Amino acid sequence: MQAYKVQLPPKINYYPIVYVSLLKPYHGDQVDMSQAISERAPMGMKVQYNKEVEEVLIDRVVHHSNQP
């Protein structure tokens, strides 16, 4: 079997020996500007609704084990 020793960034904790059979050729990404368009509101933008709560049907308290 053939294998390559790859140089990885220090933050990646992975064994640097890779078998040739597991490698694939790299093809650069084609620029598709439509991928950058989002239908969602930008981060940090608050959404407000013009409705008021009519009634509360049920109420419960959830306790997390890591919080008092």
Buried (B, 14 or more C-beta within 10 A) or exposed (E): EEEEEEEEEEEEEEEEEBEEEEEEEEEEEEEEEEEEEEEEEEEEEEEEEEEEEEEEEEEEEEEEEEEE
